[in-house]
Amino acid sequence: MSVTPQPAPPRRRPVVYPEGDGRPMAETDVHLLAMLYFISVLRRHFRDSGYVSGNLLLYYQDGDPRRCVAPDCMVVLGASGHLRRTYKLWEEGKVPDVIIEVTSRKTRAEDQREKLPLYRRLGVREVWLIDPLQEYLDAVILGYRLERGEWERIPIREGRAASLALGLEFAEASGGVRLFDPETGEMLPALDDLAERAEVERERAEVERERAEVERERADALAAEVARLRRELERAAGE
């Protein structure tokens, strides 16, 4: 009895998930610097307890590379901090806890009409819209917290709004919107602030080194003078 060979099932082509969408990172330098501030500060703050990235494609439906979004900044608490090329929800098993969008007049429709409903469906705990040039928001900061499946506006008091998810406060400041630690009352420093602080510490260390050198030379001179006087006293005693 012969067996008729059956054709092999067609191979499923692997799904390609692009690592870029061809869109510019930010509209203006102001928006770019704001985005970089949030990414760098939060990455440093949560370096041992989460994953922070920005302008990275987040894919939320397996098998459909069209289902993606690129938040300006996202924080995934409890996730590994290793570097990624993209963020696939079905592989990570964790939705971002907080998303920050540095919004502008050009992106306002997408941020509010498309991204906010999407983030709500995905279950993001908090979304913050930052309008650094205050082009269309009543305030520079606009925060939403997910409550029973719907967005609730986060109150802003005296230019500050509390993020329960991050344990930090968004606050209007002279350099734009900054993040504060309510426990210490201090602002989380930007990279430029850290560089300036490092330069100040370097100069202070140099001053201390020069002061120590002067003190050493003075001590050596005093020791030499004491030795000279001792020799003179010994010579006089011998005479």
Contacts in CASP RR format, 6 or more apart in sequence:
PFRMAT RR
TARGET T0000
AUTHOR 0000-0000-0000
METHOD contacts of the structure
MODEL  1
MSVTPQPAPPRRRPVVYPEGDGRPMAETDVHLLAMLYFISVLRRHFRDSG
YVSGNLLLYYQDGDPRRCVAPDCMVVLGASGHLRRTYKLWEEGKVPDVII
EVTSRKTRAEDQREKLPLYRRLGVREVWLIDPLQEYLDAVILGYRLERGE
WERIPIREGRAASLALGLEFAEASGGVRLFDPETGEMLPALDDLAERAEV
ERERAEVERERAEVERERADALAAEVARLRRELERAAGE
15 63 0 8 1.000
15 64 0 8 1.000
15 65 0 8 1.000
16 65 0 8 1.000
17 57 0 8 1.000
17 59 0 8 1.000
17 65 0 8 1.000
17 68 0 8 1.000
17 86 0 8 1.000
17 88 0 8 1.000
18 57 0 8 1.000
18 65 0 8 1.000
19 57 0 8 1.000
19 85 0 8 1.000
19 86 0 8 1.000
20 57 0 8 1.000
20 70 0 8 1.000
21 57 0 8 1.000
21 68 0 8 1.000
21 70 0 8 1.000
23 70 0 8 1.000
25 32 0 8 1.000
25 35 0 8 1.000
25 55 0 8 1.000
26 32 0 8 1.000
26 35 0 8 1.000
26 72 0 8 1.000
26 102 0 8 1.000
27 104 0 8 1.000
27 106 0 8 1.000
27 107 0 8 1.000
28 104 0 8 1.000
28 133 0 8 1.000
30 132 0 8 1.000
30 133 0 8 1.000
31 102 0 8 1.000
31 104 0 8 1.000
31 132 0 8 1.000
31 133 0 8 1.000
34 102 0 8 1.000
34 130 0 8 1.000
34 132 0 8 1.000
34 176 0 8 1.000
34 177 0 8 1.000
35 54 0 8 1.000
35 55 0 8 1.000
35 72 0 8 1.000
35 73 0 8 1.000
35 102 0 8 1.000
37 178 0 8 1.000
37 190 0 8 1.000
38 72 0 8 1.000
38 73 0 8 1.000
38 100 0 8 1.000
38 102 0 8 1.000
38 130 0 8 1.000
38 179 0 8 1.000
39 52 0 8 1.000
39 53 0 8 1.000
39 54 0 8 1.000
39 73 0 8 1.000
40 190 0 8 1.000
40 191 0 8 1.000
41 179 0 8 1.000
41 188 0 8 1.000
41 189 0 8 1.000
41 190 0 8 1.000
42 52 0 8 1.000
42 73 0 8 1.000
42 75 0 8 1.000
42 166 0 8 1.000
42 179 0 8 1.000
43 52 0 8 1.000
43 53 0 8 1.000
44 188 0 8 1.000
45 168 0 8 1.000
45 179 0 8 1.000
45 188 0 8 1.000
46 52 0 8 1.000
46 75 0 8 1.000
46 77 0 8 1.000
47 81 0 8 1.000
49 77 0 8 1.000
49 78 0 8 1.000
50 75 0 8 1.000
50 76 0 8 1.000
50 77 0 8 1.000
50 78 0 8 1.000
50 79 0 8 1.000
50 80 0 8 1.000
50 81 0 8 1.000
51 75 0 8 1.000
51 76 0 8 1.000
51 78 0 8 1.000
51 79 0 8 1.000
51 80 0 8 1.000
51 81 0 8 1.000
51 82 0 8 1.000
51 84 0 8 1.000
52 73 0 8 1.000
52 74 0 8 1.000
52 75 0 8 1.000
52 76 0 8 1.000
52 81 0 8 1.000
53 73 0 8 1.000
53 74 0 8 1.000
53 84 0 8 1.000
53 87 0 8 1.000
54 70 0 8 1.000
54 71 0 8 1.000
54 72 0 8 1.000
54 73 0 8 1.000
54 74 0 8 1.000
55 70 0 8 1.000
55 71 0 8 1.000
55 72 0 8 1.000
56 70 0 8 1.000
56 71 0 8 1.000
56 74 0 8 1.000
56 84 0 8 1.000
56 86 0 8 1.000
56 87 0 8 1.000
57 68 0 8 1.000
57 69 0 8 1.000
57 70 0 8 1.000
57 86 0 8 1.000
57 87 0 8 1.000
58 68 0 8 1.000
58 69 0 8 1.000
58 70 0 8 1.000
58 71 0 8 1.000
58 74 0 8 1.000
58 86 0 8 1.000
58 87 0 8 1.000
58 89 0 8 1.000
58 96 0 8 1.000
59 65 0 8 1.000
59 67 0 8 1.000
59 68 0 8 1.000
59 86 0 8 1.000
59 87 0 8 1.000
59 88 0 8 1.000
59 89 0 8 1.000
60 67 0 8 1.000
60 68 0 8 1.000
60 69 0 8 1.000
60 89 0 8 1.000
60 118 0 8 1.000
60 122 0 8 1.000
61 67 0 8 1.000
62 88 0 8 1.000
62 90 0 8 1.000
69 115 0 8 1.000
69 118 0 8 1.000
71 96 0 8 1.000
71 99 0 8 1.000
71 100 0 8 1.000
71 101 0 8 1.000
71 115 0 8 1.000
72 99 0 8 1.000
72 100 0 8 1.000
72 101 0 8 1.000
72 102 0 8 1.000
73 99 0 8 1.000
73 100 0 8 1.000
73 102 0 8 1.000
74 87 0 8 1.000
74 96 0 8 1.000
74 98 0 8 1.000
74 99 0 8 1.000
74 100 0 8 1.000
75 96 0 8 1.000
75 97 0 8 1.000
75 98 0 8 1.000
75 99 0 8 1.000
75 165 0 8 1.000
75 166 0 8 1.000
76 87 0 8 1.000
76 92 0 8 1.000
76 94 0 8 1.000
76 95 0 8 1.000
76 96 0 8 1.000
76 97 0 8 1.000
77 97 0 8 1.000
77 165 0 8 1.000
78 94 0 8 1.000
79 92 0 8 1.000
79 94 0 8 1.000
89 95 0 8 1.000
89 122 0 8 1.000
95 122 0 8 1.000
95 123 0 8 1.000
95 124 0 8 1.000
96 124 0 8 1.000
97 124 0 8 1.000
97 125 0 8 1.000
97 126 0 8 1.000
97 165 0 8 1.000
97 166 0 8 1.000
98 124 0 8 1.000
98 125 0 8 1.000
98 126 0 8 1.000
98 127 0 8 1.000
98 128 0 8 1.000
98 163 0 8 1.000
98 165 0 8 1.000
98 166 0 8 1.000
99 119 0 8 1.000
99 124 0 8 1.000
99 126 0 8 1.000
99 127 0 8 1.000
99 128 0 8 1.000
100 127 0 8 1.000
100 128 0 8 1.000
100 130 0 8 1.000
101 107 0 8 1.000
101 111 0 8 1.000
101 115 0 8 1.000
101 127 0 8 1.000
101 128 0 8 1.000
101 129 0 8 1.000
101 130 0 8 1.000
102 130 0 8 1.000
102 132 0 8 1.000
103 111 0 8 1.000
103 129 0 8 1.000
103 130 0 8 1.000
103 131 0 8 1.000
103 137 0 8 1.000
104 131 0 8 1.000
104 133 0 8 1.000
104 135 0 8 1.000
105 135 0 8 1.000
105 136 0 8 1.000
108 135 0 8 1.000
108 136 0 8 1.000
111 129 0 8 1.000
112 129 0 8 1.000
115 127 0 8 1.000
116 127 0 8 1.000
116 144 0 8 1.000
116 151 0 8 1.000
119 127 0 8 1.000
120 146 0 8 1.000
120 149 0 8 1.000
120 150 0 8 1.000
120 151 0 8 1.000
123 146 0 8 1.000
123 149 0 8 1.000
124 146 0 8 1.000
125 145 0 8 1.000
125 146 0 8 1.000
125 165 0 8 1.000
126 143 0 8 1.000
126 144 0 8 1.000
126 145 0 8 1.000
126 146 0 8 1.000
126 154 0 8 1.000
126 163 0 8 1.000
126 164 0 8 1.000
126 165 0 8 1.000
126 166 0 8 1.000
127 143 0 8 1.000
127 144 0 8 1.000
127 151 0 8 1.000
128 141 0 8 1.000
128 142 0 8 1.000
128 143 0 8 1.000
128 144 0 8 1.000
128 163 0 8 1.000
128 170 0 8 1.000
129 137 0 8 1.000
129 141 0 8 1.000
129 142 0 8 1.000
129 143 0 8 1.000
129 144 0 8 1.000
130 140 0 8 1.000
130 141 0 8 1.000
130 142 0 8 1.000
130 170 0 8 1.000
130 177 0 8 1.000
131 137 0 8 1.000
131 139 0 8 1.000
131 140 0 8 1.000
131 141 0 8 1.000
131 142 0 8 1.000
132 140 0 8 1.000
132 176 0 8 1.000
132 177 0 8 1.000
134 140 0 8 1.000
139 156 0 8 1.000
139 159 0 8 1.000
139 172 0 8 1.000
140 172 0 8 1.000
140 176 0 8 1.000
140 177 0 8 1.000
141 156 0 8 1.000
141 159 0 8 1.000
141 161 0 8 1.000
141 170 0 8 1.000
141 171 0 8 1.000
141 172 0 8 1.000
141 177 0 8 1.000
142 153 0 8 1.000
143 153 0 8 1.000
143 154 0 8 1.000
143 161 0 8 1.000
143 170 0 8 1.000
144 151 0 8 1.000
144 152 0 8 1.000
144 153 0 8 1.000
144 154 0 8 1.000
145 151 0 8 1.000
145 152 0 8 1.000
145 154 0 8 1.000
145 164 0 8 1.000
145 165 0 8 1.000
146 152 0 8 1.000
154 161 0 8 1.000
154 162 0 8 1.000
154 163 0 8 1.000
155 161 0 8 1.000
159 171 0 8 1.000
159 172 0 8 1.000
160 169 0 8 1.000
160 170 0 8 1.000
160 171 0 8 1.000
160 172 0 8 1.000
160 180 0 8 1.000
161 169 0 8 1.000
161 170 0 8 1.000
161 171 0 8 1.000
162 168 0 8 1.000
162 169 0 8 1.000
162 182 0 8 1.000
163 169 0 8 1.000
163 170 0 8 1.000
166 179 0 8 1.000
167 181 0 8 1.000
167 182 0 8 1.000
168 179 0 8 1.000
168 180 0 8 1.000
168 181 0 8 1.000
168 182 0 8 1.000
168 188 0 8 1.000
169 179 0 8 1.000
169 180 0 8 1.000
169 181 0 8 1.000
169 182 0 8 1.000
170 177 0 8 1.000
170 178 0 8 1.000
170 179 0 8 1.000
171 177 0 8 1.000
171 178 0 8 1.000
171 179 0 8 1.000
171 180 0 8 1.000
171 187 0 8 1.000
173 187 0 8 1.000
178 187 0 8 1.000
178 188 0 8 1.000
179 187 0 8 1.000
179 188 0 8 1.000
180 186 0 8 1.000
180 187 0 8 1.000
180 188 0 8 1.000
181 187 0 8 1.000
181 188 0 8 1.000
189 197 0 8 1.000
END
